[in-house]
Amino acid sequence: METSKSMLVPRLQMAHITKRYPSVLANDDVSLTVLPGEIHAVLGENGAGKSTLMKIIYGTLRPDAGQMFLNGRLVHIRNPQEARAQGIGMVFQHFNLFETMTVAENVWLGLARDTLQQVTASISAKAAEYGLELDPQRPVHTLSVGEMQRVEIIRALLTRPQLLILDEPTSVLTPQAVQKLFVVLKKLASEGCSILYISHKLHEIRALCDACTVLRGGRVAGVCNPKQETNASLSRLMIGSEPPELRREERQPGAPVLQVSGLSLAHEDQFGVDLHNIQLRVCAGEVVGIAGVSGNGQKELLAVLSGEDTRAPQGSIQMGPVDVSTLHPGGRRAMGLHFVPEDRLGRGVVPTMSLAQNLLLTREEAVSWPGLAGGWIHVRQLMEHARRLIDQFNVKAGGPNSLAKSLSGGNLQKYIVGREIDAQPRLLIMSQPTWGVDVGAAAQIRAEMLALRKAGCAVLVVSEELDELFEICDRLHVISRGQLSPSMPMAQATVEQIGAWMSGLWERSPDEEVRHA
């Protein structure tokens, strides 16, 4: 006979947890109970305190007040090593990897009992088992953001945890791979492993999780069974309202703004992806999407389009009538191309600079140039500009002087996206624009993208969020192994077909078939 849940000793119990920072109360008297074998969602908007709470469980932060119990026993976890020893594994939204080391060496750091050779074999086995393609010998600095997340997932699973914390684990997976991961997670739960699941994808939480604790403003706003809720009711619990419905009006696109023709390029990194005969067109007043599993050439294509890689053959990339194939990023920006990279910290912003100072990375309005020797920064103008972006895009920050690294991932993303949208670009290229962003913020970012479309901007979105692409795009491509599929009007697209195309299964011309083989 099945044991009553009320009689089970909780796997994890947090009682009255409080954590303060100088400018914010991140967790305010939070209590949370997770039972053995339960998949428990923690839901909340960006800055609600989810990541802080998870870091307390994993030992990277100490609470200012409150107690934590594991299997009914009071514990004081001082660091991640102690957490792993207690049977807690975690996959962070921002990865903890040494970029100069290989995948296997990074994983080995947390599995010191095994030899490097044993760890390498275990990584390959787990990667094959879960459908997460990964080479243990690759240096981490050659991986895309999505591939880094796969490293974190596999590293956590290899510790055989009793409590597994997953922070946005499906953002780099195809719909088919998500379903496969769900099968794995349900199997782990059936074997007694408890799972704390943090995601902004409400349909995932409703399909997978047994219970849900909702945080709002650092406090518990409610506890529910997500299977008995709707997306609308979960949104109301999380942000106090339902996100506004997006309206994508049918419109005739204008002239081509970006034209890519016959772009083939060998990769520079040892483990990079060659680009093969890329054909792409983005017109004024349309949103074109590129779907695909991370590591299939997105990084290489975006580097070429943004101007970070200037090796493109002459005539292969044009903005309007101008050949920009070998033009550097500053030159393309002067022509109206703005770019939002997938890597927020390090490429989107300088972590140790303030939000106001980070405006200078792509905006020069606050700098006057009296001569060739240098210019003057108008600090007041820069501060006002940053303050306006913070207000307009609902960024939770202490103000323009807040360091970029002090913001939550979602709030930092809102600021970066806002900075580039505010520039009134002629062409906006965005990579993973709403990765790790809550439903309210995601709706706001998507609405701003559609407003740009309406104003005549050409928008190219590279995303692994199929729901997002289906919601905002006029046409859709899929990238697989460095090749771009034909474009498909969204009216004709289905999740099943796009998922199949992510594996490279689309009709090719004979010369493409030979190269693909």
N, C-alpha and C positions, 0 to 999 in steps of 0.2 A: 504494500500500500504506500502511495506517495506521501512523503513527509510534508506536513503542513508548513507553509512558508513562515507562519508566525512562530513556529517552534525552532526554526533554524537559527544558529548563531551567526550573526552577520560576518561576512568576509571582511568588510570595511565599515567602520562607523566613525564619523567625524562629528564632534559635539561642540557647538558654539565657537567655531573657528573665526578668528579675527586677524586681519593683516593690514597694517597701515603703512603708507608711504608718505613722504613729506607733503605731497599735494593731493593725495587721494586715499580714500578708505577702500581698498581693493576687495576685501572680504569682511562682511559685517555680520557677525553672529551666525555663521553658516553651519547648518547641520545636514549630514548626508549619510544614508544607509544603503549599502550594496550587499545583496545576499549571495551565497555561493551559487555559481552557475547562472547568475543573472547578467543580462546585457543591459546596462543602465546608461541612459543618455544624460549628458549635462548640456543644457541648451541655454543660450543667452546671446544678446547682441554683443558687438565688439566693445571691450572694456567693461563687461559685466562682472569680471572676476573669475572666469573659468580657468584661464591659464595659471593664474596665481594659485588657485585651489589645487590644481593638478601638480604644480611644482612643490607645494607643501607635502602632498602625498608621497612624491618621489624623492623628497629630501633635498631639493635644490633651494628651498626657502624654509625658514622657520616661522611658525605662526607667532603672533604677539600674545594670543590668548586662545584657549580651547584645548581639546584633547582628541587624540586619534587612537582607535582600537583596531587591531588586526586579529581576526578569529577570536574576538572576545578579550584580547590581551592588550593592555595599554602599552603603546610604543612611542618612542621619541626617535624619529629617523633623522639623522644628521647629514646624510649625504646620499647620492644615488647608489654608491656601492653597498651601503647598508640596506637601501630599498631593494636592490636586486637580491641580496642575501635573504631578505624577508619574503621573497617571491613576488616582487612588484616589477613589472616591465613597463616601459613607456616609449611611445613614438611621439616626438615633439613636432609641433608645427614648424618651428625654426630649428633646423637640424644641428646636432652636436657632432660634427665630423671634422677630422683633420684633413685638410685638402691636399697636403703633400704626401699623404699615405694612401695605400690601396684600399679597396673595399674590404678585402680580407683582413688587413692589418687593423682597420678601424673596428671591425666586429670583434677581432681577437682581444682588443683592449678590455672588453667586458666579459670575456670568456677565458680568463687566464689559466684555467685548469687544463684546457686543451692545447694541443700544439697548433701552430699556424697551418700546417698541412691538414689537420683534422677539421679546423674551422673552415678552410677553403672548400673541402669536400661537403661539409654541412651546408654552406651557403648555396652551393650548386644544387644540392638535393632539395632544399627548401624553396629555392627560386623556381625549380621545375615543378614542385608539388603545388605551389600557389599560383603558377603562371605569371611570375614576376621576373621577366628576363633581366639577367644581371651577370656581368663578368667579374668574378672575385679579384682578378688581377688588375683591374683598371684603377688608375689613380683617381681619387675623388674629384680633383679639380677638373677632370675631363667630363664629369657627369653633368647632365641637366638637373634642374631642380626636381623634376619628377623622378629621375633615377636615384637621386639622393634620398628621396622619401622611401623608395623601395629598400635601400640599404637599412634605413631605420626600422622598417617593418620587419624585415628578416632578422635583424639583430635582436629585436624584442622577442620574436617567436622562438629563437634559439635558446633563450633562457628558461623556457618552459614555465612561464609565470603562473602564479595562482590568481593574480590580479593584473590585468593588462589594460593600460591606458592608451587609447588611440585618439590622436588629435588630427582631425581632417584626413583620414587615411585613404579616401577613395578619389581624391581630386586628380589623380594621374592615371586612372584606370578606365578602360572601355566599359560599356554597360555589361558586356559578357563577363569581363574580369571582376567587376563589382559583384555580380551574382555569385561568382566562384569564391570570392573572398567571404561573402556572407555565409556560404556553406561552411567554410573553414571556421569562421567565428562561432557559428551555431554548434559546430562539432566540439570546439573548445569549451563552449558553455555547457554542453551536455556532459562533458567529462569533469565538470566542477570548476572550471576556470571562470572567474568573474571578469567582466569587461566593462570598463568605463569608456563610453563612446562620445566623443565631441565632434559634432558636425553641424553645419548650417543647412544641410540638405534635409528638409523636413520629411520628404517622402522616404528617405533612407531610415530616419529615426522611427517612423511609423511602421515600416516594414520589418525592421530588425530588432528593435529594443523592447524589453519587457517593462521597463519603468523609465521615468524621465524626471529629473530635477531641473527646474527652470530658475536661472539667476537673472535678476534685474537690478542694476545699480549696486552690485556687491552683496545683495540679500537674496534669500530664497523667496521667489515669487509664487511658487507652487510645485507640487509633486503630482504626477499623473501617470496613467497607463497610455502611452502614445498611440497604441493600437485602437484606442477608443476615442481618439481626437482627430480633428481635421487639420489641414495646413493652416486654415484661418484661425482656429481656436489656439493652436500652438503659437502662432504669430502674436495673437492678442496677449497671451501669457508672457511672451518674451519682450515685446516692445510696446505693449499697451494698445496696439491697433493693428489693422491689417495693412500690409504694404500696398501702395497704390497700384492699380492695374495699368500695365503698360499698353500704350496704343501705338501700334506701328501702322501708319497710314500708307496705303498703296500710292506709289508715286513713280514717275518715269525718271530714271537716272539721267544725269547730264553727261558731259564729255568725260573721257578717261582722264583721271588724274595720275594714276600709277599704271604703268604698262610694263610687264616683265615678259620677255620673249626669248625662248631658247636658252635659258640660263642653266648652264652646267658648270659645276665648280668642284674641284677636289677638296676634301677636308684638310685643314691644317693640323688639328689635333690628332694624335695617334689613334684615338678611339672615336673620332668624329664620323660624320655621315656625309658621303658625296651627294651633291645635288645633281639631278638628272633632268635636263630639258624642261625646266620650270616655265609654265605658261600661266600668267596671272594678270587680270585686269580689275582695277577698282575705279569706279566712276564717281563723279560728284553726286552727292545726295543718295548714296547707297552704303549699306553695311555688308561686307563680304567676310565670311568666316572660314577659318581653317581648323578642322578637327584632326585629332590624331593622338596616339599614345606618345608620351614624352620620349625623346631620344630617337625620333624618326626623321630628323633633319630640321626641326623647328628652330633650334638654336642657330644653326648655320644659315638658314634662310633669313631669319630676323637680323643677323649680323650684317648680311649683305644688303638688306633693304634699308637698315638704319644708317649705314655708312661706316659701321665699325670695321667691316671687312670691305676693302676697296679693290679686291682682285677680280670683280665681275668683268666679263668681256665687254668691250666697247659696244654700245648699242643695245645691251641686254636689259637695262633698267632705265625707264624714262619717267619723268614727271612732266605731264603735258608734252610739249614738243622738245623738252630739254633732256639730253642724255646725262644722267647722273651716276652712271655705272661706277666711276672712280672718284666721285665727289665725297669728301669727308663729312662727318655728321654735322658740323657747324654750317657747312655750305648748304646741306639739305634742310637744316632747320631754318636758315634764312629764306628758303623757298617755301616754307610753310609745313614741313614734315615734322611732326612731333611724335615721340616714342615713349611708351610705358613698358619697361622691361619686367620680366617675371621675377627677377631677383630684387626684392625691395631694398634690403640692407646691403650696401656695397656698390650697387649699380643704380638703383632708383634714387638713393640718397646716400650721403656720407653720415654714418651713424653718430659720430661725435660732434657734428655740426648742428646748430639749431634749425628749426623749421624755416625761419626767415633766411638764414644763410644758405639753406639748401635751394632756395628759389634761384640763386645765382647760377646754379648748374645749367639751367636751360633758359633763364630769363635775364635780360640785361637792361631792362627799362630803368632800374634803380642805379645804373652806373653811367656816369658821364665821362667822356674821353677827351680831355683837353689837349692831349698830345700823344705821341707814340710811346712816351715813357710809361704811361699808366693812366688810371682813371680814379675817380672819386665815387665811393659808395654812399648813396643817400640813405642813411640808416633809417630815418623816420619813414620814408616812402616804402622801404623794404618791409619794415615792421607792419605798417598799415596793410600792405598787400597780403602778407602772411595771415594777419588777423582776419581779413576779409575772406580768404580761402577757408580758414578754420570755421568761420561762421556759416559760410555758404554750403559747405559740404559736411557740416555737423561732425567735425573732427573733435574727439574727446582728447584735449591736450591742455596743459597748464598755460598755454599762450605761445606767441611767436618765438620766445626764447627757449621753449622746451627742446631738449635734444631729440633728434629723430629716433634714437635707439630707445627712448623712454616710452614711446607709444606702443600700444598693442598692434599686432600685425594688421588687423582690419582697419584701424584708424590711420595707420601709416599709409596703407594702400589708398584710402580715401583722399589723403592729402596729395599723394603723388599723382593720382588720376585727376584730381581737381586742378593741380598746377598745370598739367598739360592741356586739359580741356579749356581752362581759363585763357590760354594763349590764343584761342580762336584759330586752330590749325586749319590748313587747307587739306592736309592728309594726316590722319591720326592712326598710328599702328600701335595696337595694344596686345600684350602677351599676358594671358591669365588675369584679366582685369578684376575679377571678383573672387580670386582664390582666397579662401579663409575669411571672407567677409560675410557678415550676418545678412539675413533676408532683407531687412530694411535698407541697409547700406547698399546691398547688391541691386535692389530695385532702383535706388537713387542713381547709382553709377550707370545702369542700363538706360534709365530715362534720360540722363545727360547725353549718352551716346546717340540716342534717337533724336534728341534735340539738335545735336550737331548735324546729323543726317538731314534733318528738315531744313537746316540753314545752308545746306549745300556742301558740307564737308564730306570727303571720302574717308570711310572708316574700314580698316582691316583689323579683324580680331582673331588672334590665335588662342584657342582655348580647349581644354579637355573637359569642360562642362557642357555636355550636349544640350542640356535643358536651356542653358544660356544662349547657345548658338541658335537653337530653334526659336527662341523668343525674340531675338533682335535682328537676325540676319535676313537679307534679301536673297543671297545666294551662298552656297556652301561648297568648299573643297575639302578633301581629306588628304593628309600627307602620310606616306608610308615608305620607309626606307629611302628617303630622299627624293621621292617622286610625288607629284601632285596630281590628284585625280581631276577629271573634268569637273566644271562647276555644275551644281544642281540647284535649280530654283527651290526655295524652301517649301513651296506648295506641293512639290513632288517628293520631298525627302521623308524617310521614315527612320526611326531609331535603329531598327534591325538592319536596314541597308547600310546606313552610315557605320554601324558597328562592324559589319562585314568588310566594308571598304577600309576600315582601320587596320585590317590584316592584309591589306594590299589586294583585295579581291574585287577589282573593277576591270572592265574591258580595256585592253591596251592595244595599241597598234603593233604590228609584227616586230618592228625594231625595238619597241619597249619590252615586248615579251622576251626577246633574246637577251637584252640587258638584265632584265629581272631574274632570269634563270641563272 
